[in-house]
Amino acid sequence: MVADFMVQARELLAGGVDEQRLNAVGRLLAEASRTEGFITETEMRTLHGAGSSFTLLQSDPDGLTLMFSRFLPDEETPVHNHGSWGVACVVGGRDRYRHWQLDSEGNARVLYEKALGPGEFVTWLDPPHDIHSQQGMDEPAFELVLFGKNVTQIPRNYYDPATGRVRTPQT
């Protein structure tokens, strides 16, 4: 099922990555997530050095990567990027998604915030449009996230909005 989704997503993106095509992939991901057996229980790995975690469902040689992620309500993820465009679709719980942008001085500020429930999704384009933070609302939020690159192989930046500092941990 995951492999079929990846083929269909690739077909939708064949003409290039733009907001319209990413929204079409988001709708496809929301539909696929409702298919019984699409998400299988597997071991999750720590994400962002906090309570968030993920499982890699499929990563293709060209980088197209699908993850299943969990975001806890206890704390928001750090403000971070992934170095790739993406589509995140909530499949369980509710997610507070904040999209950030860098101002002219290079400081991160909130561009918009959304509360997402099952079947709802957000999209973002390649850097510098990929800066965000997330948090489960009242309970863990579970998401399927499709990236254009294998983000487990790309160092990400973490932004401190209070100080303007950016750090890139060693992978």
Secondary structure, DSSP 8 states (H G I E B T S, - for coil): -HHHHHHHHHHHTTT---HHHHHHHHHHHHHHHTSTTSS-----EEETTTTEEEEEEEE-TTS-EEEEEEE-SSS---EE--SS-EEEEEEES-EEEEEEEE-TTS-EEEEEEEEE-TT-EEEE-STTTT-EEEEESSS-EEEEEEESS-GGGS---EE-TTT--EE----
